[in-house]
Amino acid sequence: MFKLYKKLSARDWIFLIVLSGLTVLQVYCTMTLVDYIQKIIQSITYLNYHNNPALISEELAAIVAAGGWEAVPVEGNAMLAAIAAAKTGDIWYNGGMMLLIALGAVATQTLVGLIAAFVASGLSARIRSAVYRKVDSFSIAEREKFSTPSLITRTTNDVQQVMLANILMLRMAFAAPVTAVWAILKIQAASAQLTLATIIAVVLLVTFLIILMIVVLPKFKVMQKLIDRLNCVARENLTGIRVIRAYNAEDYQQCKFETANGAITRAQLFTGRVMSLMSPVMILIMNGVALAIYWLGASLINKGETDYATIAAFMQLASQIIMAFMMLMMMLVLMPRAQVSANRINAVLDTPLSVKDPETEKERTESGTVEFKNVSFAYSGSSEPVIKNISFRAEKGETVAFIGSTGSGKSTLINLVPRFFDATEGEVLVDGVNVRDMKQKTLRSLIGYVPQKGLLFSGTVKSNIAFGKDGLSDEEIINAAKIAEADEFISKMEKGYDSEISQGGKNVSGGQKQRLSIARAVAISPEIFIFDDSFSALDYKTDKKVRENLKEVGATKLIIAQRIGTILDADKIIVLDSGKVVGCAKHAELLKTCDVYREIALSQLSKEELGL
């Protein structure tokens, strides 16, 4: 977890120095308060003896009655001297000092708590932002190492665990040892017997807490994984609710959720029950040491070796020592779970990126071109490449389509252009430059990407269309919507372009989502369009209109399609089969020369429609 402290700012370090000073001041106030407790008890006791000398001895009472306290021989007797000088004002003075020091302790403790919360919260905010930025920079290859629910847990619950641990650490980590050392130095001079009783109590407390930690630690280690599992089931249930209901699988999903929920509940109950032993055991030890101190103290008072004020002060110091050790052990108990969370966070932050920006960009020598040179790609951990030795070139303004059976590598191939992955072998060039030699931001600013599943964000229709470019005018937004054939249904919505879109676009149909996604790509005026089966939810009439509108844009278009009708007029159709190019030509030629293409075409259209 200490690795995360690198994210503390210079201001935080200044606050920590101030916090250390305040902690020392707080401990000083606490220790000084013990001294004044002893003094006020002595003042009350001595004043009582002063007014009632018979409480000490009849002989002393007779001397005082005969000649006053001036007649009492106090030389060499510090106690008699203190009694002789006892005044009511001493009580008021010591009581006032106690109140003042107590207020000082409260003030310093409050400031320590505020600074600890401020520093811990600020650190957590930076860690959360760092995790978010790191995840945002992941390529698809890195994201496959972590599940989505796990990444959500690491960004939220794990960071929260670290924050809570840091608040406790900042409040206790310095205060506890300073208090313990200071109190031990003060206590050892009072009485060896009383000190031994305190040491025994501390040893018992530490032993108990070590056993507690050994028992609870394994459960803390699995707790976060159980939270991951619970989040996974909950997310799966929410995103797949339509399928679950369609198949009457509510009971099955409920059973999965109850299994995950039961596992984490059992773990939490176990840790809660074991941790609940801490309070009664601590109270038992505290009361035990109090009983031992008072019992031994009574014996010492009877022997004249000490007085009640010293015993009372000793009791306060013993309590401070036990509390200090208890705070230290509490940190050791709470730290394992925080350490597990910190390790999970560091696992994300330390993950090396497979797709990185170059130190210097190469200048583009062309415009709107895409070229693959002997490109192959294999997923991490896979021995077989998904696409093999693919070469083609798309000139500016051309429409290049990709078609093939499911699993032929179409989407993988197209994802190499915006560098969602990097090619294992060969080169992918955009505008005459290898994509590895371009910054990701520059590369993606040239591309209008439309995914297979139309994804919208919570906001308005306008904000979704203008998502990829700041400062778009209303005219540009409306024009993009018209090209995507979306203006008609947007105009019919209650608030038009200001109508709300729910998260994921759940309040619009699949075809509307695809058209809004196409409008979003058009709005940024890219050089290159990538359509990953982005017309599948459109009817044939709308599909045709959108493609005709896109022709007027003049950008290069890379289209993955399952429907032959979508790619009939493409300048070049690349047919993929098992990751290899088995055909590359126009529609009419492929019908004659490519068996795979002809088979796909005949599965959708008749021979008459195809002109065969």
VOGU-3710 file (C-alpha; in Angstrom, 3 decimals, decimal comma):
1> mfklykklsa> 0,000/0,000/0,000  2,937/2,336/0,639  3,565/2,287/-3,107  0,386/4,323/-3,540  1,836/7,086/-1,347  3,829/8,230/-4,375  0,608/9,966/-5,384  0,694/12,252/-2,342  1,132/15,868/-3,399  3,645/18,325/-1,930
11> rdwiflivls> 0,772/19,956/-0,037  -0,157/16,564/1,446  3,394/16,084/2,741  3,248/19,507/4,386  -0,050/18,526/5,994  1,526/15,275/7,221  4,366/17,209/8,864  1,771/19,469/10,527  -0,202/16,369/11,527  2,919/14,876/13,156
21> gltvlqvyct> 3,451/18,053/15,169  -0,194/18,142/16,219  -0,015/14,479/17,217  2,972/15,158/19,476  1,091/18,123/20,936  -1,967/15,925/21,474  0,088/13,291/23,297  1,781/16,031/25,329  -1,647/17,362/26,381  -2,774/13,851/27,320
31> mtlvdyiqki> 0,336/13,165/29,387  0,213/16,593/31,022  -3,444/16,039/31,839  -2,416/12,952/33,800  0,003/15,094/35,820  -2,724/17,604/36,680  -5,120/14,799/37,601  -2,500/13,667/40,091  -2,000/17,237/41,334  -5,700/17,998/41,813
41> iqsitylnyh> -6,201/14,736/43,708  -3,233/15,663/45,895  -4,583/19,210/46,374  -7,975/17,886/47,470  -6,370/15,260/49,720  -3,863/17,682/51,308  -6,563/20,315/51,863  -8,721/17,673/53,501  -5,785/16,669/55,750  -5,095/20,361/56,402
51> nnpaliseel> -8,656/20,857/57,654  -8,812/17,479/59,377  -5,316/16,585/60,703  -6,820/13,706/62,700  -7,177/11,866/59,382  -3,408/11,449/59,445  -2,824/10,889/63,188  -4,155/11,963/66,580  -0,658/13,210/67,497  -0,586/15,572/64,499
61> aaivaaggwe> -4,106/16,737/65,297  -3,048/17,604/68,856  -0,009/19,589/67,645  -2,149/21,545/65,140  -4,814/22,183/67,795  -2,215/23,525/70,205  -0,116/25,708/67,944  -1,477/25,550/64,407  0,329/24,164/61,417  3,254/26,449/62,164
71> avpvegnaml> 4,011/24,256/65,172  4,242/21,106/63,084  7,842/20,080/62,326  7,688/19,696/58,485  11,423/19,816/57,775  12,385/16,800/55,672  8,762/15,660/55,373  7,532/16,656/51,908  4,020/15,365/52,570  3,590/17,394/55,779
81> aaiaaaktgd> 5,040/20,426/54,011  2,497/20,055/51,201  -0,353/19,665/53,720  0,786/22,688/55,673  0,832/24,775/52,473  -2,490/23,416/51,102  -4,889/26,074/49,807  -8,293/26,066/48,104  -6,736/28,072/45,284  -4,577/25,046/44,386
91> iwynggmmll> -7,716/23,111/43,503  -9,015/25,934/41,341  -5,657/26,339/39,635  -5,132/22,633/38,938  -8,771/22,222/37,864  -8,469/25,189/35,507  -5,283/23,807/34,003  -6,949/20,422/33,572  -9,830/22,056/31,692  -7,458/24,113/29,532
101> ialgavatqt> -5,269/21,132/28,645  -8,343/18,965/27,981  -9,622/21,598/25,540  -6,183/21,657/23,909  -6,268/17,866/23,541  -9,757/18,049/21,991  -8,649/20,787/19,569  -5,504/18,952/18,451  -7,360/15,656/18,102  -10,042/17,350/15,987
111> lvgliaafva> -7,406/18,934/13,744  -5,601/15,599/13,404  -8,876/13,943/12,365  -9,661/16,680/9,827  -6,175/16,621/8,294  -6,180/12,800/8,150  -9,568/12,789/6,399  -8,458/15,529/3,986  -5,189/13,817/3,027  -6,750/10,327/2,786
121> sglsarirsa> -9,700/11,576/0,711  -7,420/13,535/-1,618  -5,137/10,535/-2,056  -8,126/8,288/-2,770  -9,448/10,741/-5,361  -6,076/10,718/-7,135  -5,840/6,924/-6,971  -9,384/6,617/-8,347  -8,534/9,017/-11,180  -5,271/7,183/-11,874
131> vyrkvdsfsi> -7,077/3,822/-12,078  -9,723/5,336/-14,356  -7,105/6,880/-16,654  -5,139/3,632/-16,717  -8,189/1,556/-17,586  -9,123/4,160/-20,197  -5,684/3,714/-21,792  -5,976/-0,091/-21,898  -6,186/-1,755/-25,265  -8,633/-4,627/-25,628
141> aerekfstps> -5,740/-6,995/-24,869  -5,241/-5,473/-21,386  -8,953/-5,355/-20,636  -9,195/-9,072/-21,246  -6,931/-9,632/-18,217  -9,504/-8,068/-15,889  -13,250/-8,589/-15,933  -15,460/-5,499/-16,103  -16,995/-6,128/-12,628  -13,483/-6,519/-11,194
151> litrttndvq> -12,363/-3,201/-12,698  -15,463/-1,509/-11,256  -14,749/-3,011/-7,809  -11,107/-1,921/-7,965  -12,126/1,628/-8,865  -14,759/1,908/-6,137  -14,715/-0,565/-3,244  -10,957/-1,204/-3,239  -10,168/2,508/-3,265  -12,678/2,992/-0,428
161> qvmlanilml> -10,947/0,308/1,649  -7,585/2,010/1,105  -9,044/5,392/2,081  -10,534/4,087/5,350  -7,265/2,356/6,234  -5,319/5,541/5,500  -7,581/7,639/7,729  -6,983/5,205/10,594  -3,269/5,014/9,884  -2,810/8,765/9,764
171> rmafaapvta> -4,673/9,119/13,049  -3,056/6,170/14,823  0,214/5,161/13,157  2,171/8,028/14,701  -0,001/8,723/17,749  0,009/5,147/19,070  3,800/4,566/19,341  4,434/8,123/20,633  1,736/7,632/23,302  3,035/4,192/24,246
181> vwailkiqaa> 6,689/5,281/24,537  5,840/8,481/26,408  3,527/6,681/28,838  6,042/3,874/29,426  8,784/6,390/30,228  6,494/8,076/32,753  5,155/4,872/34,261  8,379/2,969/34,869  9,522/5,399/37,566  6,334/4,974/39,628
191> saqltlatii> 6,356/1,342/40,729  7,960/-1,864/39,452  5,004/-3,964/40,685  2,393/-1,767/38,984  4,490/-1,628/35,813  4,666/-5,443/35,739  0,865/-5,656/35,963  0,571/-3,292/32,983  3,122/-5,268/30,950  1,219/-8,504/31,568
201> avvllvtfli> -2,008/-6,819/30,389  -0,313/-5,540/27,226  1,169/-8,993/26,463  -2,272/-10,595/26,869  -3,861/-7,994/24,582  -1,205/-8,318/21,879  -1,364/-12,138/22,006  -5,140/-12,074/21,615  -5,014/-9,643/18,688  -2,315/-11,686/16,911
211> ilmivvlpkf> -4,477/-14,810/17,186  -7,428/-12,762/15,945  -5,455/-11,531/12,951  -4,248/-15,038/12,044  -7,848/-16,303/12,067  -9,371/-13,380/10,145  -6,610/-12,662/7,598  -7,499/-15,471/5,124  -11,104/-14,261/4,986  -10,018/-10,695/4,256
221> kvmqklidrl> -7,965/-11,955/1,314  -10,961/-13,590/-0,381  -13,462/-10,850/0,498  -12,701/-8,630/-2,505  -12,872/-11,550/-4,932  -16,289/-12,410/-3,533  -17,360/-8,797/-4,116  -16,114/-9,126/-7,722  -18,249/-12,226/-8,146  -21,325/-10,553/-6,664
231> ncvarenltg> -20,894/-7,540/-8,950  -20,465/-9,835/-11,929  -23,733/-11,675/-11,266  -25,621/-8,431/-10,573  -24,304/-6,798/-13,749  -25,061/-9,906/-15,810  -28,609/-9,920/-14,458  -29,189/-6,226/-15,247  -27,733/-6,266/-18,754  -29,394/-9,550/-19,725
241> irviraynae> -32,793/-8,915/-18,140  -34,715/-9,324/-21,431  -33,161/-12,687/-22,235  -33,634/-13,847/-18,634  -37,330/-12,988/-18,735  -37,784/-14,400/-22,226  -36,517/-17,781/-21,035  -38,227/-17,656/-17,616  -34,781/-17,916/-16,049  -35,443/-15,573/-13,119
251> dyqqckfeta> -35,195/-18,425/-10,616  -31,916/-19,613/-12,128  -30,405/-16,132/-11,940  -31,789/-15,654/-8,443  -30,074/-18,874/-7,408  -26,750/-17,629/-8,868  -27,121/-14,341/-7,039  -28,029/-16,038/-3,751  -24,983/-18,304/-4,079  -22,656/-15,324/-4,564
261> ngaitraqlf> -24,475/-13,295/-1,929  -24,397/-16,194/0,531  -20,638/-16,648/0,065  -19,823/-13,033/0,848  -22,364/-12,957/3,690  -20,763/-16,003/5,317  -17,321/-14,441/5,006  -18,537/-11,167/6,512  -20,391/-12,947/9,321  -17,289/-14,943/10,178
271> tgrvmslmsp> -15,044/-11,884/10,287  -17,719/-9,876/12,112  -18,218/-12,541/14,778  -14,495/-12,981/15,329  -13,905/-9,223/15,407  -16,784/-8,825/17,867  -14,640/-10,644/20,435  -12,245/-7,702/20,452  -14,435/-5,327/22,451  -15,307/-7,666/25,365
281> vmilimngva> -11,744/-8,994/25,592  -10,370/-5,459/25,591  -12,828/-4,403/28,312  -11,926/-7,509/30,314  -8,204/-6,750/30,074  -8,745/-3,056/30,870  -10,846/-3,867/33,924  -8,419/-6,595/34,917  -5,445/-4,256/34,863  -7,466/-1,627/36,764
291> laiywlgasl> -8,289/-4,172/39,448  -4,652/-5,279/39,644  -3,391/-1,687/39,907  -5,879/-0,733/42,611  -5,261/-3,946/44,536  -1,481/-3,568/44,397  -1,821/0,189/44,933  -3,843/-0,315/48,109  -1,058/-2,534/49,443  1,569/0,084/48,585
301> inkgetdyat> -0,482/2,877/50,179  -0,852/0,837/53,375  2,910/0,418/53,442  3,350/4,153/52,984  5,266/3,675/49,729  2,865/5,779/47,630  -0,413/7,719/47,784  -3,784/7,543/46,081  -2,984/10,408/43,672  -0,014/8,472/42,289
311> iaafmqlasq> -2,129/5,319/41,872  -4,834/7,274/40,036  -2,240/8,822/37,706  -0,685/5,405/37,176  -4,106/4,045/36,212  -4,474/6,767/33,584  -1,033/6,025/32,153  -1,704/2,262/32,089  -4,935/2,921/30,189  -3,039/5,080/27,682
321> iimafmmlmm> -0,451/2,334/27,126  -3,082/-0,366/26,610  -5,096/1,883/24,276  -1,954/2,695/22,275  -1,112/-0,978/21,794  -4,734/-1,699/20,978  -4,653/0,999/18,251  -1,475/-0,490/16,813  -2,959/-3,964/16,737  -6,223/-2,633/15,281
331> mlvlmpraqv> -4,204/-1,252/12,393  -2,539/-4,620/11,925  -5,975/-6,250/11,838  -7,446/-3,740/9,385  -4,358/-3,454/7,185  -4,597/-6,908/5,525  -7,881/-6,111/3,782  -6,576/-2,693/2,766  -3,356/-4,321/1,535  -5,351/-6,779/-0,582
341> sanrinavld> -7,233/-3,822/-2,078  -3,985/-1,897/-2,631  -2,439/-4,909/-4,400  -5,476/-5,134/-6,685  -5,209/-1,415/-7,472  -1,462/-1,694/-8,139  -2,107/-4,670/-10,418  -4,138/-2,331/-12,634  -1,717/0,597/-12,390  1,341/-1,592/-13,063
351> tplsvkdpet> -0,131/-3,389/-16,079  2,136/-2,586/-19,052  0,367/-1,169/-22,098  0,684/-3,136/-25,311  -0,440/-0,128/-27,381  1,769/2,901/-26,720  2,247/6,277/-28,336  5,556/6,894/-30,152  7,898/9,529/-28,759  7,721/11,443/-32,034
361> ekertesgtv> 5,054/11,245/-34,715  5,840/10,770/-38,376  4,260/13,195/-40,790  1,437/11,859/-42,927  2,251/11,696/-46,617  -1,228/10,806/-47,915  -4,849/11,519/-47,066  -7,698/9,094/-46,449  -5,754/5,933/-47,332  -5,602/2,640/-45,465
371> efknvsfays> -3,130/-0,099/-46,324  -2,405/-3,531/-44,855  0,976/-5,077/-45,669  1,274/-8,796/-44,852  -0,633/-8,344/-41,603  -1,157/-11,212/-39,167  -2,631/-11,096/-35,685  -2,894/-13,576/-32,800  -4,499/-12,949/-29,438  -2,299/-13,132/-26,340
381> gssepvikni> -1,863/-16,728/-25,213  -3,143/-18,124/-28,513  -0,869/-20,174/-30,746  -3,047/-19,777/-33,855  -3,329/-16,384/-35,575  -6,845/-15,030/-36,116  -5,895/-13,310/-39,359  -2,998/-14,369/-41,571  -0,884/-12,486/-44,096  -3,523/-9,970/-45,203
391> sfraekgetv> -2,661/-7,237/-47,701  -4,908/-4,660/-49,357  -5,086/-0,927/-49,984  -8,033/1,462/-49,756  -7,615/4,707/-51,666  -9,187/7,993/-50,619  -12,968/7,965/-51,125  -13,123/4,233/-51,878  -15,552/1,857/-50,246  -13,904/-1,379/-49,164
401> afigstgsgk> -16,175/-4,068/-47,763  -15,318/-7,167/-45,742  -17,492/-10,242/-45,679  -17,101/-13,779/-44,428  -18,566/-16,378/-42,134  -18,766/-15,882/-38,363  -15,284/-16,131/-36,833  -13,482/-15,383/-40,076  -11,634/-12,421/-38,489  -13,519/-9,442/-39,959
411> stlinlvprf> -13,927/-7,437/-36,742  -10,413/-8,284/-35,574  -8,999/-7,012/-38,869  -10,950/-3,758/-38,763  -9,970/-3,147/-35,110  -6,310/-2,974/-36,134  -6,912/0,301/-37,978  -7,724/2,472/-34,894  -5,146/0,437/-32,886  -7,536/-1,301/-30,538
421> fdategevlv> -4,932/-4,024/-31,049  -1,496/-3,936/-32,650  -0,701/-6,322/-35,488  1,476/-9,275/-34,509  3,206/-9,206/-37,894  3,198/-6,817/-40,836  2,209/-3,164/-41,057  -1,046/-1,239/-40,907  -0,712/2,160/-42,599  -3,083/5,118/-42,420
431> dgvnvrdmkq> -2,336/8,134/-44,625  0,929/6,459/-45,613  2,204/6,154/-42,016  2,438/3,042/-39,858  -0,195/3,414/-37,127  2,514/2,584/-34,578  4,244/5,829/-35,586  1,153/7,972/-34,925  -0,223/9,081/-31,586  -3,468/7,363/-30,767
441> ktlrsligyv> -5,293/10,673/-30,407  -4,124/11,807/-33,860  -4,991/8,479/-35,471  -8,458/8,255/-33,986  -9,254/11,863/-34,864  -9,044/10,756/-38,510  -11,510/7,897/-38,044  -15,287/7,837/-37,649  -15,920/4,519/-35,903  -19,372/2,939/-35,754
451> pqkgllfsgt> -19,463/-0,291/-33,691  -21,679/-3,261/-34,398  -23,739/-2,563/-31,291  -24,959/1,028/-31,365  -23,763/2,484/-28,068  -25,235/5,722/-26,747  -24,430/7,637/-23,575  -26,739/9,226/-21,034  -27,453/12,810/-22,036  -29,328/14,332/-24,946
461> vksniafgkd> -29,581/13,451/-28,628  -27,450/16,523/-29,357  -24,708/15,587/-26,863  -24,526/12,056/-28,302  -24,100/13,265/-31,887  -21,535/15,890/-30,798  -19,737/13,346/-28,585  -16,528/13,178/-30,646  -15,919/16,852/-31,325  -16,223/19,992/-29,215
471> glsdeeiina> -17,816/23,161/-30,527  -20,102/21,639/-33,145  -22,835/24,014/-34,274  -26,503/23,029/-34,366  -26,324/23,106/-38,183  -23,474/20,573/-38,234  -25,296/18,306/-35,788  -28,526/18,413/-37,812  -26,629/17,828/-41,076  -24,906/14,745/-39,588
481> akiaeadefi> -28,301/13,441/-38,451  -29,732/13,957/-41,926  -26,883/12,005/-43,544  -27,559/9,169/-41,071  -31,322/9,389/-41,828  -31,907/10,170/-38,147  -33,339/13,685/-38,432  -36,847/12,400/-39,188  -37,335/10,407/-35,970  -35,419/12,961/-33,874
491> skmekgydse> -37,799/15,723/-35,014  -40,752/13,643/-33,855  -39,325/13,283/-30,326  -40,855/15,501/-27,652  -37,879/17,860/-27,298  -36,216/17,137/-30,622  -32,426/17,260/-30,389  -32,685/18,138/-26,688  -34,581/14,922/-25,902  -33,011/12,800/-23,191
501> isqggknvsg> -31,184/9,561/-23,999  -31,029/7,069/-21,154  -27,878/5,127/-20,307  -27,033/2,747/-23,138  -29,804/4,269/-25,281  -32,457/2,034/-23,763  -35,240/4,464/-24,688  -34,617/4,229/-28,459  -34,845/1,283/-30,835  -31,914/-0,683/-32,243
511> gqkqrlsiar> -32,191/0,965/-35,650  -32,382/4,425/-34,083  -29,292/3,684/-32,011  -27,380/2,655/-35,123  -28,426/5,797/-36,992  -27,429/8,030/-34,061  -24,085/6,177/-33,899  -23,576/6,798/-37,633  -24,497/10,490/-37,138  -21,913/10,698/-34,336
521> avaispeifi> -19,223/9,397/-36,717  -20,297/11,744/-39,530  -20,277/14,786/-37,204  -16,501/14,705/-36,702  -15,887/14,900/-40,499  -13,379/12,021/-40,560  -11,112/10,978/-43,412  -11,976/7,322/-42,853  -15,220/5,630/-41,782  -15,221/2,220/-40,119
531> fddsfsaldy> -18,606/0,463/-40,072  -18,494/-2,765/-38,091  -21,734/-4,365/-39,326  -23,383/-1,039/-38,496  -26,323/-1,340/-40,890  -27,672/-4,670/-39,606  -30,576/-3,093/-37,651  -31,663/-0,875/-40,557  -34,322/-1,840/-43,040  -33,191/-2,180/-46,660
541> ktdkkvrenl> -34,683/1,161/-47,690  -32,961/3,122/-44,885  -29,752/1,150/-45,407  -29,679/2,200/-49,066  -30,427/5,869/-48,275  -27,705/6,070/-45,622  -25,115/4,560/-47,997  -26,130/6,968/-50,758  -25,792/9,910/-48,345  -22,373/8,695/-47,224
551> kevgatklii> -21,154/8,643/-50,842  -21,523/12,418/-50,926  -19,274/12,786/-47,877  -16,265/11,599/-49,879  -14,443/9,818/-47,061  -12,898/6,362/-47,292  -15,266/3,695/-45,996  -14,341/0,332/-44,511  -17,503/-1,725/-44,084  -18,050/-5,061/-42,408
561> aqrigtilda> -21,400/-6,473/-43,497  -23,372/-9,675/-43,365  -25,909/-8,568/-45,966  -24,864/-8,779/-49,590  -27,223/-5,919/-50,415  -25,162/-3,550/-48,255  -21,931/-4,089/-50,185  -23,101/-4,630/-53,784  -21,767/-1,270/-54,924  -18,478/-1,378/-52,966
571> dkiivldsgk> -15,323/-0,537/-54,907  -13,619/-3,569/-53,448  -14,980/-6,564/-51,512  -12,547/-8,616/-49,462  -13,764/-12,129/-48,644  -12,322/-13,708/-45,505  -12,352/-17,368/-44,578  -10,589/-18,641/-41,435  -8,553/-15,444/-41,215  -7,300/-15,565/-44,824
581> vvgcakhael> -8,242/-13,528/-47,875  -9,913/-15,888/-50,364  -11,268/-13,216/-52,687  -10,731/-9,522/-53,453  -12,672/-7,876/-56,250  -16,031/-6,296/-57,073  -19,334/-8,062/-56,586  -19,796/-9,305/-60,141  -16,292/-10,703/-60,421  -16,436/-12,435/-57,021
591> lktcdvyrei> -19,621/-14,230/-58,025  -17,615/-15,845/-60,802  -14,253/-16,378/-59,101  -14,880/-16,905/-55,372  -16,804/-19,952/-54,162  -17,072/-18,659/-50,581  -18,595/-15,353/-51,734  -20,979/-17,087/-54,131  -22,149/-19,405/-51,347  -22,825/-16,434/-49,012
601> alsqlskeel> -24,633/-14,557/-51,792  -26,841/-17,516/-52,725  -27,793/-17,991/-49,080  -29,360/-14,512/-49,125  -30,495/-13,878/-52,699  -31,795/-16,035/-55,538  -29,822/-16,749/-58,724  -32,186/-14,475/-60,640  -31,571/-11,599/-58,205  -27,825/-12,170/-58,509
611> gl> -27,978/-12,445/-62,294  -26,556/-15,957/-62,369
//
